[in-house]
Amino acid sequence: MTGRLRRADHAHEVARRIRRVLAGERPDGLLVAEHAHDATGDLDADGWQGTMNYAGFTRPVWSWLRGPEVRLPFLGVPAEVPRIGGGDAVATMRAFSSLVSWRALTHSWSILGSHDTARIRTVCGGDPALVEVAAGLMFTLPGTPMVFAGDEIGLEGAWGEDSRRTMPWDRPERWDHGTFGVYRDLVALRRSEPALRHGGLRWLHVSEDAVVYVREHAGERLLVLAARAAHRPVRLPLAARSAVPVYGGAETALSADGTVTLPADGPALHIWRLT
């Protein structure tokens, strides 16, 4: 909204000026804009280097993982959060990423919620297993993970103000320690794996309840399976010698020709290193 009022639109001019000042003060600085809808027209214009990625991440993830009985407003839109299949969710992500540079996509925040939205635990109907899947997408897809304080301990909230409940820093009995462990493990995994921070992305399988993709970087390949529910086993020709679990602990059935059969449980998040 900066620099925009009725027919006046100076947003890009303002962004470029701020960017020049920032570069003069901090050459390694990063300028990220708050943006509540489709930011593709405002990126890659020598101004904002990234945005809060509601359009290309939050909306499709919410719509795929929304609890079946959950009814919530959809990020300021006068309609409820829909419930869509994995195909539509991935199509939305790919449509957004096709309209911005890789640099803008990876600099943008992958967020599961903010102080202006419902919390992901509430979106998922209170199911910690679905929250784990959501967090897994945030930490393993391209983008910069941004955790809204409290999501990592299972706080709930149905709208912006409701999500701003007092953080129970000194009341650990109110924390979901299982969810806290999930976040800690995923943070550690992302920090230790260059492919998750810098690697490319290839989608390998998409169905209503499961999506599979590979993050690749300098000879390293990580295979990610995210499932919102139990599904038919996924078989993929990967030409790999081995698939070693690095998250989730599930073994895979690897045939002599390199075809891998992935587990069919859900909700679940599994990650393997391919060699």
ZIRATA-V204682 format. One record per backbone hydrogen bond with DSSP energy under -1.0 kcal/mol. CO is the residue of the C=O (numbers start at 1). NH is the residue of the N-H. E is the energy in kcal/mol with one decimal. If there is no record, write none. Layout:
BEGIN
CO:NH:E ; CO:NH:E
END
This chain:
BEGIN
1:4:-2.1 ; 3:10:-3.0 ; 5:8:-2.4 ; 8:5:-2.1 ; 10:14:-2.6 ; 11:15:-2.5 ; 12:16:-2.6 ; 13:17:-2.0 ; 14:18:-2.5 ; 15:19:-2.4 ; 16:20:-2.2 ; 17:21:-2.2 ; 18:22:-2.8 ; 19:23:-2.7 ; 20:24:-1.7 ; 21:25:-1.8 ; 22:26:-3.8 ; 26:29:-2.5 ; 31:49:-2.8 ; 31:50:-1.2 ; 33:52:-1.4 ; 39:42:-2.0 ; 50:33:-2.4 ; 51:109:-2.7 ; 52:54:-2.3 ; 53:58:-1.8 ; 54:59:-2.9 ; 57:61:-2.4 ; 58:62:-3.0 ; 59:63:-2.4 ; 60:64:-1.6 ; 61:65:-2.4 ; 62:66:-1.4 ; 63:84:-2.1 ; 67:70:-1.9 ; 72:81:-2.1 ; 73:75:-1.0 ; 74:77:-1.8 ; 77:79:-2.8 ; 79:74:-1.9 ; 85:89:-2.0 ; 86:90:-2.6 ; 87:91:-2.1 ; 88:92:-2.0 ; 89:93:-2.0 ; 90:94:-2.7 ; 91:95:-2.3 ; 92:96:-2.1 ; 93:97:-2.5 ; 94:98:-1.7 ; 96:99:-1.6 ; 101:105:-2.3 ; 102:106:-2.6 ; 103:107:-1.6 ; 104:108:-1.1 ; 108:144:-3.1 ; 109:53:-2.2 ; 110:146:-1.9 ; 114:117:-1.7 ; 119:123:-2.2 ; 120:124:-2.3 ; 121:126:-2.9 ; 122:125:-1.8 ; 123:67:-2.7 ; 124:127:-1.1 ; 127:131:-1.8 ; 128:132:-2.0 ; 129:133:-1.5 ; 130:134:-2.4 ; 131:135:-2.8 ; 132:136:-2.4 ; 133:137:-2.1 ; 134:138:-2.1 ; 135:139:-2.3 ; 136:140:-1.3 ; 137:141:-2.0 ; 144:110:-2.1 ; 148:151:-2.7 ; 150:153:-1.3 ; 150:155:-2.4 ; 151:154:-1.4 ; 153:176:-2.0 ; 157:119:-2.5 ; 159:163:-2.0 ; 161:164:-1.2 ; 167:169:-2.2 ; 168:171:-1.6 ; 171:174:-2.4 ; 172:175:-1.5 ; 175:177:-1.0 ; 176:180:-2.1 ; 177:181:-2.0 ; 178:182:-1.8 ; 179:183:-2.3 ; 180:184:-2.3 ; 181:185:-2.5 ; 182:186:-2.4 ; 183:187:-2.6 ; 184:188:-2.3 ; 185:189:-2.3 ; 186:190:-2.4 ; 187:191:-2.3 ; 188:192:-1.6 ; 189:193:-1.2 ; 193:196:-1.3 ; 194:198:-3.3 ; 195:199:-1.1 ; 200:216:-1.2 ; 202:214:-2.6 ; 205:212:-2.8 ; 209:228:-2.2 ; 210:207:-2.4 ; 211:226:-2.5 ; 212:204:-2.8 ; 212:205:-1.8 ; 213:224:-3.1 ; 214:202:-2.0 ; 215:222:-2.5 ; 216:200:-2.4 ; 217:220:-2.0 ; 220:217:-2.3 ; 221:274:-2.4 ; 222:215:-2.4 ; 223:272:-2.4 ; 224:213:-2.1 ; 225:270:-2.5 ; 226:211:-2.5 ; 227:268:-2.2 ; 234:262:-3.1 ; 236:238:-1.0 ; 236:260:-3.1 ; 242:275:-2.0 ; 244:273:-3.0 ; 247:271:-2.5 ; 253:261:-2.1 ; 255:258:-1.7 ; 258:238:-1.6 ; 259:255:-2.9 ; 260:236:-2.6 ; 261:253:-1.7 ; 264:231:-2.1 ; 268:227:-2.7 ; 270:225:-2.8 ; 271:246:-2.9 ; 271:247:-1.7 ; 272:223:-2.9 ; 273:244:-2.5
END
